[in-house]
Amino acid sequence: MSREEQLVDDDGFEIDSPFDTATNQTKRPDLSGSIGGRIGGGPSVGSGPVGLQQAYTSSTLPGGYHTNTLDEPILTTIGRDFGKVGRKTIQVLYPKGRDNALQEWDLWGPLFFCLSLAIIMSFLAPEQQESAVFTGVFALVCIGSCVVTLNCKLLGGHVSFFQSVCTLGYCISPMAIASLVTLLAHRIIVTLPVVAVAVGWSISASIGFLAGAQLANRRLLAVFPICLFYICIGWIIIIS
Amino acid sequence: YNIVVDVDDDEPTLEFQDFATTGANQGRMNGGSTTAATSAPPPYQAPGTTDSSGGGHSLWHIEYWAQYFNVDSRDVVQRTYMAVVPKDSFLDVYNANPDLWGTFWIPTSVIFVIFVTASLSQGIAEALAGAKREYDFTMLTFAVFTVYTYVLAIGTFVYGVTKYFGSHPGLMECLSVYGYAMAVWIPISVLCVLPFNWFRWVMVAVGFASSGFFIMRAVNQIVGRSNGKLHKAIIPLLLVVHALLVVVFKFKFFNY
């Protein structure tokens, strides 16, 4: 009886749980790894034995402190993922130094940019072709990224499939910005240089990523489809 | 004078090695070969020209397809040039090292370039006429459908017919002929932006001549591998189909 009183708290956690506050250090060895940082973010709800609960529900904060992410406010949970997406986008848009933000791939950012690009393009399309344009742009970006990645892999490049798809998707972000500019200012004199700059930016960002893929005499064969991909999207933006 | 060669039985390097029993020599021999293999980065198998199973990998593994991408940039440029200016035999060069890069990406580039130039000339025509500029996205989907269907369907058709009549074609070979034949349309469609209809007809005729001659010569070479006469009749048929494609290009894309 006393043992049960010891074990059962208001929250149902152990009384001597080390995770009462965010600043308590864990007494247990680190079993959590990077589960908290996975796709979709947030903690996986640990339903195992109490002793393992810390492993399934903890998340690593800078400084080595571990928290129970079930307790944190929702804004923190969502903010963590937005922060990761934002960091990767900054890494693509403004690659200063060797920040390896893109090592851990996720598909939220690419989805967001692809969707926003497709939606803006469908706004810019003629009346009866809006859904065709949306479908076309979305399919072009999705299938195009996969095909370009596959091409790079088949040529013998040392890239992981999803990491490359993730990078190509993040490199769409200048194009999404350019299409927003096109939406706001319908004049070709503004659109053309903006889109040209965005295309150049996207291509150089992807090529920078591709430099680690070790393709000896085949760089042109790998780079050409990337250029084709971005120029095609850029052209669709220009002619809107 | 005589040269006397001492065959010394004590030297192990001159003897046939019995790999089942000689441990030290075996270690040396194997050590040499394994270090060579592990030091080089092995992302793909070296394609054996006689090995059609892809080095033991099945169709569903990426390594099987990687053998068809074992070309350098230089090779692709050379093959594309041979397709646009059909002087030498393309198939001899191609069959030494079949590649799928050109077969896929050249039609894709053609689709893109045709879409760009067609929408550009449409824009120019409408700007000259003073009409409102609206673009036609269905042109892109039409281009995709046409080019890919043409290359895949006619390429496979050629493969099927020549195989039926005993010419031993390769599927990659037939598809590549049609894939690379599309390459001439990239410069032609750029030139067709100029809004002179007679000039466009001339350019289209040049494109038809170049790609038609290229296809005809390659198919002739495939067909000539067997002794039958009947299936030489497909060559005029292929030319007619190609002319049909060219006319479709002209009226759909180069008509603004």
Contacts between the chains, C-beta under 8 A, distances in Angstrom:
chain1	res1	chain2	res2	distance
A	125	B	137	6.6
A	126	B	134	5.0
A	126	B	135	7.3
A	129	B	136	7.7
A	129	B	137	5.2
A	129	B	138	7.0
A	132	B	137	5.6
A	132	B	138	6.6
A	132	B	141	7.4
A	133	B	137	5.1
A	136	B	137	6.0
A	136	B	140	6.6
A	136	B	141	6.7
A	151	B	69	7.9
A	151	B	101	7.5
A	151	B	105	7.5
A	153	B	62	6.4
A	153	B	66	7.8
A	154	B	62	6.7
A	154	B	65	5.8
A	154	B	66	5.1
A	154	B	68	7.8
A	154	B	69	4.3
A	155	B	66	7.9
A	155	B	69	5.1
A	155	B	101	7.5
A	156	B	43	4.2
A	156	B	44	5.2
A	156	B	66	6.5
A	156	B	69	7.2
A	156	B	70	7.8
A	157	B	43	7.5
A	158	B	41	7.4
A	158	B	43	6.6
A	214	B	41	7.0
A	217	B	72	3.9
A	217	B	73	5.9
A	217	B	74	7.0
A	218	B	71	7.6
A	218	B	72	5.9
A	218	B	73	6.0
A	219	B	73	7.2
A	220	B	73	3.9
A	220	B	76	8.0
A	221	B	71	7.3
A	221	B	72	7.7
A	221	B	73	5.4
A	221	B	76	6.2
A	221	B	101	5.8
A	224	B	105	7.0
A	225	B	105	6.1
A	225	B	108	7.7
A	228	B	105	7.7
A	228	B	108	6.9
A	228	B	109	6.1
A	228	B	112	5.9
A	231	B	112	7.6
A	232	B	112	5.3
A	232	B	115	7.9
A	235	B	115	7.7
A	235	B	116	5.4
A	235	B	119	7.7
A	236	B	137	7.7
A	236	B	140	7.9
A	239	B	119	5.2
A	239	B	123	6.8
A	239	B	135	4.5
A	240	B	135	6.9
